[in-house]
Every structure is written in structure tokens, then in C-alpha cells.
Amino acid sequence: MHQPEIEQIGEELYFVAASPATRRLRTQAELLSQTDVSVLITGEPGSGKATTAQLIHSLSIRSSFEFMRVSCAALTADLLESELFGYENNNGNGRLESKAGKVEQCAKGTILLESFDTMPIPVQVRLLRLLQNREFTRFGGQSPVRAEVRIIASSQGNLELAVAEKRVHAELYYHLSAFGLSVPPLRERREEIALLLGHFMNRLTRRYSVPAPHFSSALLDACQQYDWPGNLREMEIFVKRFLVFGDESAAVEELRSHPHAAPGPAQGNGNGHEGARNGHTHSEEKSSLKLLVRNAKGEAEKSAIAHALEETHWNRKAAARLLSISYRALLYKIQEYRLVPPREMHRLYGYTVREAK
């Protein structure tokens, strides 16, 4: 079954699957959501590891319970241990003070341990015991506490190297990596760039109650050719800056002058024959590149419009509001992409279109 391209999985949190790489990722996440195994998610900073973890949670039987995130890199060893497992302390007056940690607070839910490889080894050992035995002891305590929580861990580092350097407990790594997901960077799913730009713009304009500026073809071309080393996080910040300043020429120049901008057509060796040796001129290369980018943008736009129409049951005015475009512009795009409601498909071609359950 073809999965939705933009899927809401939390308050202002969406999973976008409009490329083969992310559609495959969503399929894997759905498979893992049907079991209760621990999962390891790897990927570059800002690529969407936390969103993928929440997708697994939202598709699982634990979805009605809590989803918590713990940044392991932000806490010292003692603070991280008490944050996860709670603590017990005798105050000297015969009274035992205790505090439940995230593992207890998130009963029947899911905890995402971000940058788990930054955990001190003693905390990693306690986590391994929790995964193996489904129980733990509070920091400073003696009695075992039963835990009913799912653990998802994430990392952006080289875990094999971390294991070799004994920064990551080998047994913990092997336990987690048995069920692993790798989130592809944005430069490997360029088909989604135009769709994601529109998604961030729609979300941010709603949040700040401001009109959406226009993305010109020049700006979209620059975005398509940029490698986005900071991935989705960088793109969201870029859109936010563009929304505030509205300076398109500065935004285009920022992307094109960046070291991570994709290289343009080759300039040759100065003798004017480089293009001829390759069987075509530089202008033809440039035209081909623009055609590819235009086609990619068109497919992304068509998919976004089709999804909005499906979400609103072909209520065109509601779909236009969802897409933050005018009603007349939507009608033009429906005609341009030859989009047809399911009932019209049945009338024209004589078969019934079933809605996905």
C-alpha cells in the first residue's frame, strides 16, 4: 500500500515520505512498531532520527501512552542515572526520600535515548540490564523495580569505532543494533526538498500568523542544488530566516556561495572543447539540469496537492487553505496536473477506487 507522504504523528510533528529512501524507512518503522523490540536509529544530525522514533511509537500499541526523549549528552553521569532510573536517599531522620525516573514515569510508553553512545559506561551497563531483565534499581536503592517501557536509542556517531575504543559497551551495542534503522541525509532524497520547503513554510506561517512569501524558481533551484549538511534542522532555520527577512536574493546567494552547494556544470579547461568532447555543450548541460530540477519540483508539487485533496475529501477550498495557496491557483494546478477525484475515475474508466484503510 502506498503510504501518505505527509503524516502527522504529534503536535506540529510530521513524517514526510516522498522519496524511495524515506518510503522504505517508513515501511521498516511500521514493521518494527508491530513488535516490542528495542531499536537503534542512526543518521546525521538533523536528519530526522527523533521523528522516526516517534513514528514507531505512534504506530505501535504503546501509542496511547507517553513518548519521552532524554538527551544523554546533556547530562553528567550521576544526573543521567537518576534522570533515567530515579533515586532513593535516606535523609537521616529515618525517612526514605525517593523519586521515580523516566523509566518508571514512562510506564507502557516509549523512551528515546538520544546520543546514547555518550552515556558513561556504568550507565550503559545499567541500561543493558534493563533491556535484558526488564528491571532496574533506583540510584542509591537496593530493591529491583519492574519496568514496562520500550527503549529506542539513537546516535550520529561511528558506533563501531566507539565499541573498538571502549566508549560503547560491546554487548549493549550488539543488543541494540540487532534491529537498526538508518535515516538517510537530505542530500540523498532531493525529491523531497520542494515538498519539505512548502511544509516548513506552511507550518511556520501558521505558527507566526504571517503570510507566506513566494518561493521563486531561482530560490527553489538553489535549494535543490544545496547539500543541506544540517539536514531538516538546517532547512527549518533557513525557512524561518527567509520568512522573517523576505530577502530572496540574499537567500539564493547564501545557498549558492556555501561550500556545500552542489557543483554547477563543468567549466572545462579553457580551450572551449570540453563540451564537444563530451558530446554536448555547457548550455545543454545547464538546460538538462534545470529540466531535471523542474521535473522533480513538479512531481513534489503534484504529490503535495494530491495528498491535500485526499485529506480534505476533495474539498477544494479546504485543500487550498491546507496548502496556503489561493482557490484559483489550486484549480489551475488541478487542471495542469490532470488530477481527478476517485468518483470521476470510476465514471471515466469504469472501476472502483478503494480508499486505503
N, C-alpha and C positions, 0 to 999 in steps of 0.2 A: 504494500500500500504506500502511495506517495505521501510523505509526511508534510505537514504545513511548514511553510518557510519561515514565518514569524510566529512564535509560540510563547504566550505569556506563562511564566512559571512562578511569578512572585510579583509583589508590588513594584511596579516600574522595572521589572526584570524580565527580559525576553531572550529566548534562544532562537537564533537565526540559522536556518539550514537551507541555503540556496546554491550550494556547490556540491559536487560529488563527495568531497572530503568531509564536509560537515553533515551531509545526509548519512554517510557511513558512520560518523561519530554518534549521531542520534540513534541509529539502529543499534549500535553496540551499547549505548547507555540504556536503551529500553530493555535489552536482553539482561543486562546486569541488574536493572531495577526489579526484575521478577524473582531474583534470589536475594539472599541476605548476606552475601559475602562482602568482605572488606575490599575496597577498590583503591588503586593508586592512579592518580591523574598527573601526567607530566605535560609540560609545554612552556613556551617562552612567557616572560612577564606580560600580563595584559591580554593574553590570547583567549581567555575565557574559561580557565580551569574551575573557578568558583561557580560560574554559571552552569557548567557541565555537571558539577557535583549536585547543585540544586535541581537540575533536570532529573538526575537519577532519583533523588528524594521525592520529587513531585510525581513521578511515575510509579513509585513503589507503594506498598501497603502502609508504609510509615508516613505517607503524605499528610495525614491529618494531625500528626504530631510535630514537634518542633524541629527546625533545622538551625544549627548553631555553627558559627565559624570561630576558630581560635587561631590567631596568628602566633605560631611558635617562635618566630624570630623576634617578636616584640617584647618577650618576657624573659626574665632571668630564670635560672634552673628552679629555685625554690618557688618563685611566683607561678611558673608554668605548672609545676607539680601540684600546688594547691589549687590553681585555677581548674585543672582537669579533674583531680581526684578529691578535692576538698581537704579539710584538715580537722584534727582533734587536738585539743590543748587543755591540760589541767591548769586552771588558774591559781592553784594553791589554796583555795578555800573549799576544796572538796567538790567543786563543781566542774563538770566537764563541758568545755565550750567546743562546739563543732559547727562546721559549715559544709554544706554539700557543694561539690564541684560540678563542672559542666556535665560530666559523665552521668551523674545522678539527676541533675536538673533536666537533662535531655532524654529522660526515660522514654523508650519506644520510638525515639526520633533518630536523627542523623547528626553526627558531628563531623565537620570538615576541619582537618588539621592542616593548615596552610604552612608550607615550608617545613614539613615535618623533619626534614634532614638537618635542620638547625637545632633540634632538640638535644640537650645533653644526654650522653649515653645512659646514665641511671634512669632518666625519664623514659627513654626508649625501651629499656628493659621492662619497666612497669607497664608500658603500652603493649609490649609483646605478651606479657602475662594476661593482660585484659583480653587480648584477641584470642589467646589460646584457651583460657579458662572461663571467660565471661564473668570474672570477678576481680576485685581490687581491694586495697586497703587505703584508707584516707592517710594523708600526710600526718605523721605523728601518731597514727592509730594502730590497732592490733587486729581488730575483728574484720574478717572479709565481708565485703559488700557485693551483692549480686548486681550485675549490670545488664540492662537490656537496651543496648544502643548500637547503632550501626556506625562504623568508623570509615570515613573516606579521607585519604591523605593526598596531599599534592606537593609537587616540587618543581622547581625550574632549573635545578642543577644537574650535574653529571653524577648520577647515583652510583654507577659502577665505580667511578673514581673515589667517591665518598666512602664506599664499602672497603675498597683497597686501602685507603688511608685511615680506616677505622673510625671515621667520623659518623658512620651509619652502621648500626648493628646488623651484621650479615643476615641473621635469622629473621629479623624484623623486615628487612628488605625483601627477602625471598617470600615471606608470608604475604606481604602487600602486593608485590609485583606479579603474583600468580594471576591476578585479574587487573590488568592495567589498561588505561586509555591514554592516548597521546592526542592532545589538542593541536591541530595544525596552525601555524602562524598565518596572519592575514595575507602575506605575500604569496602564499600557496593556495589562496582561494579568492583571487581577484574578482571572480564573478560576483562576489557579494559586496564589493566596495560601494557601488552606487546605491544598492538597497540599504546597506548599513548607514551610509551618509543620510539618506532620507529618514531612516528610523531614528537616528540620534537627533536630527533636526526636529522631527515631529515631537519627540519626547521632551526636548529642551524648550521648544516654543510653548508647549502646554504648561511646562513647569514654571516658566517665567512670564507667561501670558503676553507674549510679544509675537508680531507677525513673522512668518518665515521668510528669510531672504531667498533670492533665486540662485540656484546653482547653474552657472553658465557651462557651456560645453568646454570652455578653456579650463575652468576650475575642475570639472569632472575628469578631463584628460590628465591634469596634473595629479589628481588623487589616484587615478588608475595607474600611473607610472611611478608612483611613490611606493617604497617598500614597507612603510609603517613598522619600524623596528619596535615601537612601543605597542603595536597591535591595537586592539579595541580601545584600550585606555587612552592611548595617544590620539586616536581618531575622535573620541568623545571630547577631549580637551581642545582639539583643533576646531571642531564644530562649535564648541562653546565660544571660543575666541572669535570665530567668524560671525557668530550670532551677535556678539557684543559690539565688535568694531565695524563689521559690514564692509571691510575694505577688500574687495575681491582681488585687485592687482597685487596687494601685499600678500594675500593668502597664496596666490599662484606662485609668486616669487619665492615665498618661504619654502614651498614644496620643491620647486624646480632647482633651487640653489643648494638644497640639503645634500650631504654626502650619500644619503640613502635613496636619492632619486634614481629611478631606473635609467640606464644609459639610453640616449637617443640614437638615431641612425648613425652608422659609422661615417666618419669624415674622410676616410681614405688616406693615402699617403702623400697627397698634394699634387699628384700628376694628372688627376682628372680621369683616370682609367679604372679606379677601384670598382665603381658601379658597373662598368661594362664587363669587367672580368666576372662579376657575379651574375651577369645576365640581366640586370635591371639597374635603373638609375636610382640615386638617392631620393629623388622626388617620388618615385614609385614605392620605395621602401616606406617613406613617410606616409604616403596615401594608404598603403596596406595596413600600417599600424593604426592609423586613425579609423579605418574601416573596422578592424578587429575591436577596437575600444568602443566604437559606436554600436556595433552588434551586441557586445557584452552589456552595455548600458541599456540597450533596447530590451534585451531578454530580462534583465533585472527589473526594469520598469514594468514590463508586461506581467511578470510574475507577481510583483507587489500589487498591481491593480487587480489582477485576477483573485488574489488572496483576499483583498479588501472587499471585493464584491461577494465572494463566498461567505466571508464573516458576517456581512450585513444582509445575506439572503437576497442579493441583487437589488437592495435599496440604494439607488444611485446617489441620492442626496446624502445618505448616511455614509456611504463609501467615500464620497468627496470630502466630507468632514474628517473621516479617519485618515485620509491621505493628505489632508491640509492643502487641497487644490480646489479650484472653482468647479462648480457643477458643469459649466460649459466645457472646461478643459477635460473633465472626466469623460463626457460624452464624445469629445473628439478622439480621446485616446482609445475608448472602447471601439470606435469605428476604425481607427488606424490599425489596431491590433486584431480586429475582427473577432472580438470576444462575444460569445453567445451564451445566454442563460441556459441551464440544463433543460428546462421545458421546451425551449426553442430547438435544442439539439434533437429532442425526441420528435418534434413536429417535422423538422427538416430531413432527418436521416432515419427515422423510424425505429429508434431503440431507446431504451430507458437508461438514464444515467443514475447510478446509485450513489447516494451520499456515503462517505466513509464514516464508520461508527467510531 
